[in-house]
Amino acid sequence: MKLHKNIIVKTKSLDFMNTAAMIPQRLAEIGSSSAEPTTAPDSYNVNLVANALHPKKLNLRIRKIEEHSADVKSYYLTWENSVPTPYFRAGQYLTVQLKVGSSVLTRPYSLASSPASALHGEYHIMVKRVPDGFASGYILDNWQVGDKITAFAPEGNFVYEPLRDAKNVVGLAGGSGITPFLSFARAIADGTEDFNLTLLYGARNKDEIVFKDELDEIARTCDKVKVIYVLSEAKGTTAGYEKGFIGADLIQKYAPENEKYSVFVCGPGAMYRFLGGELPKLGIADKYIRMEMSAGARKLADEPGYPTELLGKTFRLTVINRDEKIEAECKADDSILCSLEKAGIAVPARCRSGECGFCRSKLIGGEVFIPQGVDKRRIADARFGYIHPCCTYPLGDITIKIN
């Protein structure tokens, strides 16, 4: 047996005839209105908030430089207009824009400051010299107090999320990877973040440990933060330090007993590769392991599947930018983004680790290599030939379309 029920909806707003009859009235009201805008779009509250939190660019000035060593410096940056800088979350990074010769490039640096510092108009980043680095050497050798710096608002996913992460976090830091953990520690100490942090900070020797005095003071005054220093090339007296590499045994030694914990990792590529065989030994769910994407240069010879016979070779790079075609060179050892920057071709970029997608480009011709673990493209992009040049390397002559 079938049941039928007729439903009649009566409403003027959805009735086509009534809507059509309103058109002349609307046109008349529009025609009688002033041509001058009553309110500038940027003055709407929602746009004021959006522009404050997500400005297109930040014009910053270097307030202070702190030298940790000849190859490591901290830079304290303030906004030129003396208002609070855009807020961020502990663990995120700041992207700075550089003009080096004819090249326009960007570099992301993890913020070391607590998010609370943004309310006072300041960011803190640390820069460490990278051998043969294109940007770090320029910054360390040229930036001076008072210099103006162009940057982009903080971004990144290496943050603590209480709905996902355990209340207890074991942080694994190596080298300059300490900066986001200093941000976490500062944020926990001032109440911006609320979780327990046990930090295993690895360095080759005691002289390479940065921010030790401040980390020790935070650990002394805040019972939610604990710091353990691990030396891989210890010499002389090492009382109070662990020795060797940060692995499963050391993590389990300091992880909370009989409680869930998350593992956060930030450090050099060698540390990631070593931990790739150590973290599974912990027996914790994948969701409790958070790794900051590495934005540094990669050693392709160590990457599985890379044809090492190409190392040292130079290929032709053809770039299509709207109606313009540009010919340049690209070295097998350089990411395509690095080659674009060295050729003076400006490309939008932020994370430089394959994650954000700002540099997304179309591969028109040629073959490329993408290291394992950094291919964060959408499935459709991978299928239809789009690449992220920041983490993609040429295997021969290639043609790409940018912007």
Secondary structure as a PSIPRED ss2 file (coil, helix, strand):
# PSIPRED VFORMAT (PSIPRED V4.0)

   1 M C   1.000  0.000  0.000
   2 K C   1.000  0.000  0.000
   3 L C   1.000  0.000  0.000
   4 H C   1.000  0.000  0.000
   5 K C   1.000  0.000  0.000
   6 N C   1.000  0.000  0.000
   7 I C   1.000  0.000  0.000
   8 I C   1.000  0.000  0.000
   9 V C   1.000  0.000  0.000
  10 K C   1.000  0.000  0.000
  11 T C   1.000  0.000  0.000
  12 K H   0.000  1.000  0.000
  13 S H   0.000  1.000  0.000
  14 L H   0.000  1.000  0.000
  15 D C   1.000  0.000  0.000
  16 F H   0.000  1.000  0.000
  17 M H   0.000  1.000  0.000
  18 N H   0.000  1.000  0.000
  19 T H   0.000  1.000  0.000
  20 A H   0.000  1.000  0.000
  21 A H   0.000  1.000  0.000
  22 M H   0.000  1.000  0.000
  23 I H   0.000  1.000  0.000
  24 P H   0.000  1.000  0.000
  25 Q H   0.000  1.000  0.000
  26 R H   0.000  1.000  0.000
  27 L H   0.000  1.000  0.000
  28 A H   0.000  1.000  0.000
  29 E H   0.000  1.000  0.000
  30 I H   0.000  1.000  0.000
  31 G H   0.000  1.000  0.000
  32 S H   0.000  1.000  0.000
  33 S C   1.000  0.000  0.000
  34 S C   1.000  0.000  0.000
  35 A C   1.000  0.000  0.000
  36 E C   1.000  0.000  0.000
  37 P C   1.000  0.000  0.000
  38 T C   1.000  0.000  0.000
  39 T C   1.000  0.000  0.000
  40 A C   1.000  0.000  0.000
  41 P H   0.000  1.000  0.000
  42 D H   0.000  1.000  0.000
  43 S H   0.000  1.000  0.000
  44 Y C   1.000  0.000  0.000
  45 N H   0.000  1.000  0.000
  46 V H   0.000  1.000  0.000
  47 N H   0.000  1.000  0.000
  48 L H   0.000  1.000  0.000
  49 V H   0.000  1.000  0.000
  50 A H   0.000  1.000  0.000
  51 N H   0.000  1.000  0.000
  52 A H   0.000  1.000  0.000
  53 L H   0.000  1.000  0.000
  54 H C   1.000  0.000  0.000
  55 P C   1.000  0.000  0.000
  56 K C   1.000  0.000  0.000
  57 K C   1.000  0.000  0.000
  58 L E   0.000  0.000  1.000
  59 N E   0.000  0.000  1.000
  60 L E   0.000  0.000  1.000
  61 R E   0.000  0.000  1.000
  62 I E   0.000  0.000  1.000
  63 R E   0.000  0.000  1.000
  64 K E   0.000  0.000  1.000
  65 I E   0.000  0.000  1.000
  66 E E   0.000  0.000  1.000
  67 E E   0.000  0.000  1.000
  68 H E   0.000  0.000  1.000
  69 S E   0.000  0.000  1.000
  70 A C   1.000  0.000  0.000
  71 D C   1.000  0.000  0.000
  72 V E   0.000  0.000  1.000
  73 K E   0.000  0.000  1.000
  74 S E   0.000  0.000  1.000
  75 Y E   0.000  0.000  1.000
  76 Y E   0.000  0.000  1.000
  77 L E   0.000  0.000  1.000
  78 T E   0.000  0.000  1.000
  79 W E   0.000  0.000  1.000
  80 E C   1.000  0.000  0.000
  81 N C   1.000  0.000  0.000
  82 S C   1.000  0.000  0.000
  83 V C   1.000  0.000  0.000
  84 P C   1.000  0.000  0.000
  85 T C   1.000  0.000  0.000
  86 P C   1.000  0.000  0.000
  87 Y C   1.000  0.000  0.000
  88 F C   1.000  0.000  0.000
  89 R C   1.000  0.000  0.000
  90 A C   1.000  0.000  0.000
  91 G C   1.000  0.000  0.000
  92 Q C   1.000  0.000  0.000
  93 Y E   0.000  0.000  1.000
  94 L E   0.000  0.000  1.000
  95 T E   0.000  0.000  1.000
  96 V E   0.000  0.000  1.000
  97 Q E   0.000  0.000  1.000
  98 L E   0.000  0.000  1.000
  99 K E   0.000  0.000  1.000
 100 V E   0.000  0.000  1.000
 101 G C   1.000  0.000  0.000
 102 S C   1.000  0.000  0.000
 103 S E   0.000  0.000  1.000
 104 V E   0.000  0.000  1.000
 105 L E   0.000  0.000  1.000
 106 T E   0.000  0.000  1.000
 107 R E   0.000  0.000  1.000
 108 P E   0.000  0.000  1.000
 109 Y E   0.000  0.000  1.000
 110 S E   0.000  0.000  1.000
 111 L E   0.000  0.000  1.000
 112 A C   1.000  0.000  0.000
 113 S C   1.000  0.000  0.000
 114 S C   1.000  0.000  0.000
 115 P H   0.000  1.000  0.000
 116 A H   0.000  1.000  0.000
 117 S H   0.000  1.000  0.000
 118 A H   0.000  1.000  0.000
 119 L H   0.000  1.000  0.000
 120 H H   0.000  1.000  0.000
 121 G C   1.000  0.000  0.000
 122 E E   0.000  0.000  1.000
 123 Y E   0.000  0.000  1.000
 124 H E   0.000  0.000  1.000
 125 I E   0.000  0.000  1.000
 126 M E   0.000  0.000  1.000
 127 V E   0.000  0.000  1.000
 128 K E   0.000  0.000  1.000
 129 R C   1.000  0.000  0.000
 130 V C   1.000  0.000  0.000
 131 P C   1.000  0.000  0.000
 132 D C   1.000  0.000  0.000
 133 G C   1.000  0.000  0.000
 134 F C   1.000  0.000  0.000
 135 A C   1.000  0.000  0.000
 136 S H   0.000  1.000  0.000
 137 G H   0.000  1.000  0.000
 138 Y H   0.000  1.000  0.000
 139 I H   0.000  1.000  0.000
 140 L H   0.000  1.000  0.000
 141 D H   0.000  1.000  0.000
 142 N H   0.000  1.000  0.000
 143 W C   1.000  0.000  0.000
 144 Q C   1.000  0.000  0.000
 145 V C   1.000  0.000  0.000
 146 G C   1.000  0.000  0.000
 147 D C   1.000  0.000  0.000
 148 K E   0.000  0.000  1.000
 149 I E   0.000  0.000  1.000
 150 T E   0.000  0.000  1.000
 151 A E   0.000  0.000  1.000
 152 F E   0.000  0.000  1.000
 153 A E   0.000  0.000  1.000
 154 P E   0.000  0.000  1.000
 155 E E   0.000  0.000  1.000
 156 G C   1.000  0.000  0.000
 157 N C   1.000  0.000  0.000
 158 F C   1.000  0.000  0.000
 159 V C   1.000  0.000  0.000
 160 Y C   1.000  0.000  0.000
 161 E C   1.000  0.000  0.000
 162 P C   1.000  0.000  0.000
 163 L C   1.000  0.000  0.000
 164 R C   1.000  0.000  0.000
 165 D C   1.000  0.000  0.000
 166 A C   1.000  0.000  0.000
 167 K C   1.000  0.000  0.000
 168 N E   0.000  0.000  1.000
 169 V E   0.000  0.000  1.000
 170 V E   0.000  0.000  1.000
 171 G E   0.000  0.000  1.000
 172 L E   0.000  0.000  1.000
 173 A E   0.000  0.000  1.000
 174 G E   0.000  0.000  1.000
 175 G H   0.000  1.000  0.000
 176 S H   0.000  1.000  0.000
 177 G H   0.000  1.000  0.000
 178 I H   0.000  1.000  0.000
 179 T H   0.000  1.000  0.000
 180 P H   0.000  1.000  0.000
 181 F H   0.000  1.000  0.000
 182 L H   0.000  1.000  0.000
 183 S H   0.000  1.000  0.000
 184 F H   0.000  1.000  0.000
 185 A H   0.000  1.000  0.000
 186 R H   0.000  1.000  0.000
 187 A H   0.000  1.000  0.000
 188 I H   0.000  1.000  0.000
 189 A H   0.000  1.000  0.000
 190 D C   1.000  0.000  0.000
 191 G C   1.000  0.000  0.000
 192 T C   1.000  0.000  0.000
 193 E C   1.000  0.000  0.000
 194 D C   1.000  0.000  0.000
 195 F C   1.000  0.000  0.000
 196 N E   0.000  0.000  1.000
 197 L E   0.000  0.000  1.000
 198 T E   0.000  0.000  1.000
 199 L E   0.000  0.000  1.000
 200 L E   0.000  0.000  1.000
 201 Y E   0.000  0.000  1.000
 202 G E   0.000  0.000  1.000
 203 A E   0.000  0.000  1.000
 204 R C   1.000  0.000  0.000
 205 N C   1.000  0.000  0.000
 206 K H   0.000  1.000  0.000
 207 D H   0.000  1.000  0.000
 208 E H   0.000  1.000  0.000
 209 I C   1.000  0.000  0.000
 210 V C   1.000  0.000  0.000
 211 F C   1.000  0.000  0.000
 212 K H   0.000  1.000  0.000
 213 D H   0.000  1.000  0.000
 214 E H   0.000  1.000  0.000
 215 L H   0.000  1.000  0.000
 216 D H   0.000  1.000  0.000
 217 E H   0.000  1.000  0.000
 218 I H   0.000  1.000  0.000
 219 A H   0.000  1.000  0.000
 220 R H   0.000  1.000  0.000
 221 T H   0.000  1.000  0.000
 222 C C   1.000  0.000  0.000
 223 D C   1.000  0.000  0.000
 224 K C   1.000  0.000  0.000
 225 V E   0.000  0.000  1.000
 226 K E   0.000  0.000  1.000
 227 V E   0.000  0.000  1.000
 228 I E   0.000  0.000  1.000
 229 Y E   0.000  0.000  1.000
 230 V E   0.000  0.000  1.000
 231 L E   0.000  0.000  1.000
 232 S C   1.000  0.000  0.000
 233 E C   1.000  0.000  0.000
 234 A C   1.000  0.000  0.000
 235 K C   1.000  0.000  0.000
 236 G C   1.000  0.000  0.000
 237 T C   1.000  0.000  0.000
 238 T C   1.000  0.000  0.000
 239 A C   1.000  0.000  0.000
 240 G C   1.000  0.000  0.000
 241 Y C   1.000  0.000  0.000
 242 E E   0.000  0.000  1.000
 243 K E   0.000  0.000  1.000
 244 G C   1.000  0.000  0.000
 245 F C   1.000  0.000  0.000
 246 I C   1.000  0.000  0.000
 247 G C   1.000  0.000  0.000
 248 A H   0.000  1.000  0.000
 249 D H   0.000  1.000  0.000
 250 L H   0.000  1.000  0.000
 251 I H   0.000  1.000  0.000
 252 Q H   0.000  1.000  0.000
 253 K H   0.000  1.000  0.000
 254 Y H   0.000  1.000  0.000
 255 A C   1.000  0.000  0.000
 256 P C   1.000  0.000  0.000
 257 E C   1.000  0.000  0.000
 258 N C   1.000  0.000  0.000
 259 E C   1.000  0.000  0.000
 260 K C   1.000  0.000  0.000
 261 Y E   0.000  0.000  1.000
 262 S E   0.000  0.000  1.000
 263 V E   0.000  0.000  1.000
 264 F E   0.000  0.000  1.000
 265 V E   0.000  0.000  1.000
 266 C E   0.000  0.000  1.000
 267 G C   1.000  0.000  0.000
 268 P C   1.000  0.000  0.000
 269 G H   0.000  1.000  0.000
 270 A H   0.000  1.000  0.000
 271 M H   0.000  1.000  0.000
 272 Y H   0.000  1.000  0.000
 273 R H   0.000  1.000  0.000
 274 F H   0.000  1.000  0.000
 275 L H   0.000  1.000  0.000
 276 G H   0.000  1.000  0.000
 277 G H   0.000  1.000  0.000
 278 E H   0.000  1.000  0.000
 279 L H   0.000  1.000  0.000
 280 P H   0.000  1.000  0.000
 281 K H   0.000  1.000  0.000
 282 L H   0.000  1.000  0.000
 283 G C   1.000  0.000  0.000
 284 I C   1.000  0.000  0.000
 285 A C   1.000  0.000  0.000
 286 D H   0.000  1.000  0.000
 287 K H   0.000  1.000  0.000
 288 Y H   0.000  1.000  0.000
 289 I E   0.000  0.000  1.000
 290 R E   0.000  0.000  1.000
 291 M E   0.000  0.000  1.000
 292 E C   1.000  0.000  0.000
 293 M C   1.000  0.000  0.000
 294 S C   1.000  0.000  0.000
 295 A C   1.000  0.000  0.000
 296 G C   1.000  0.000  0.000
 297 A C   1.000  0.000  0.000
 298 R C   1.000  0.000  0.000
 299 K C   1.000  0.000  0.000
 300 L H   0.000  1.000  0.000
 301 A H   0.000  1.000  0.000
 302 D H   0.000  1.000  0.000
 303 E C   1.000  0.000  0.000
 304 P C   1.000  0.000  0.000
 305 G C   1.000  0.000  0.000
 306 Y C   1.000  0.000  0.000
 307 P C   1.000  0.000  0.000
 308 T H   0.000  1.000  0.000
 309 E H   0.000  1.000  0.000
 310 L H   0.000  1.000  0.000
 311 L C   1.000  0.000  0.000
 312 G C   1.000  0.000  0.000
 313 K C   1.000  0.000  0.000
 314 T E   0.000  0.000  1.000
 315 F E   0.000  0.000  1.000
 316 R E   0.000  0.000  1.000
 317 L E   0.000  0.000  1.000
 318 T E   0.000  0.000  1.000
 319 V E   0.000  0.000  1.000
 320 I E   0.000  0.000  1.000
 321 N E   0.000  0.000  1.000
 322 R C   1.000  0.000  0.000
 323 D C   1.000  0.000  0.000
 324 E E   0.000  0.000  1.000
 325 K E   0.000  0.000  1.000
 326 I E   0.000  0.000  1.000
 327 E E   0.000  0.000  1.000
 328 A E   0.000  0.000  1.000
 329 E E   0.000  0.000  1.000
 330 C E   0.000  0.000  1.000
 331 K E   0.000  0.000  1.000
 332 A C   1.000  0.000  0.000
 333 D C   1.000  0.000  0.000
 334 D C   1.000  0.000  0.000
 335 S C   1.000  0.000  0.000
 336 I H   0.000  1.000  0.000
 337 L H   0.000  1.000  0.000
 338 C H   0.000  1.000  0.000
 339 S H   0.000  1.000  0.000
 340 L H   0.000  1.000  0.000
 341 E H   0.000  1.000  0.000
 342 K H   0.000  1.000  0.000
 343 A C   1.000  0.000  0.000
 344 G C   1.000  0.000  0.000
 345 I C   1.000  0.000  0.000
 346 A C   1.000  0.000  0.000
 347 V C   1.000  0.000  0.000
 348 P C   1.000  0.000  0.000
 349 A C   1.000  0.000  0.000
 350 R C   1.000  0.000  0.000
 351 C C   1.000  0.000  0.000
 352 R C   1.000  0.000  0.000
 353 S C   1.000  0.000  0.000
 354 G C   1.000  0.000  0.000
 355 E C   1.000  0.000  0.000
 356 C C   1.000  0.000  0.000
 357 G C   1.000  0.000  0.000
 358 F C   1.000  0.000  0.000
 359 C C   1.000  0.000  0.000
 360 R C   1.000  0.000  0.000
 361 S E   0.000  0.000  1.000
 362 K E   0.000  0.000  1.000
 363 L E   0.000  0.000  1.000
 364 I E   0.000  0.000  1.000
 365 G E   0.000  0.000  1.000
 366 G C   1.000  0.000  0.000
 367 E C   1.000  0.000  0.000
 368 V E   0.000  0.000  1.000
 369 F E   0.000  0.000  1.000
 370 I C   1.000  0.000  0.000
 371 P C   1.000  0.000  0.000
 372 Q C   1.000  0.000  0.000
 373 G C   1.000  0.000  0.000
 374 V C   1.000  0.000  0.000
 375 D C   1.000  0.000  0.000
 376 K C   1.000  0.000  0.000
 377 R C   1.000  0.000  0.000
 378 R C   1.000  0.000  0.000
 379 I H   0.000  1.000  0.000
 380 A H   0.000  1.000  0.000
 381 D H   0.000  1.000  0.000
 382 A H   0.000  1.000  0.000
 383 R H   0.000  1.000  0.000
 384 F C   1.000  0.000  0.000
 385 G C   1.000  0.000  0.000
 386 Y E   0.000  0.000  1.000
 387 I E   0.000  0.000  1.000
 388 H C   1.000  0.000  0.000
 389 P H   0.000  1.000  0.000
 390 C H   0.000  1.000  0.000
 391 C H   0.000  1.000  0.000
 392 T C   1.000  0.000  0.000
 393 Y E   0.000  0.000  1.000
 394 P E   0.000  0.000  1.000
 395 L C   1.000  0.000  0.000
 396 G C   1.000  0.000  0.000
 397 D C   1.000  0.000  0.000
 398 I E   0.000  0.000  1.000
 399 T E   0.000  0.000  1.000
 400 I E   0.000  0.000  1.000
 401 K E   0.000  0.000  1.000
 402 I E   0.000  0.000  1.000
 403 N C   1.000  0.000  0.000
